[in-house]
């Protein structure tokens, strides 16, 4: 690829670096979103939040706030289930 870029008068370009940068930015964006949601939940006095379609399914705590993410059920076939007693699981 860089041979062709050079022949066309373009400078060296790293596909690997480009993808690392994009992935790093996406992960940081998701982390910032989760932190903001947890902070808002804390300010509103709730004990947890349910989100969906963000990256991967997980049940975790963020700053003491229960964070339930059902993931992407279309591609990952993940979902959350709430039992009658209020327990949530993947």
Secondary structure, DSSP 8 states (H G I E B T S, - for coil): -HHHHHHTT-----HHHHHHHHHHHHHHHHHHHHHHHHHHHHHHT-SEEEE-SSSS-EEEEETTEEEEE---TTTT----EE-TTS-EE-
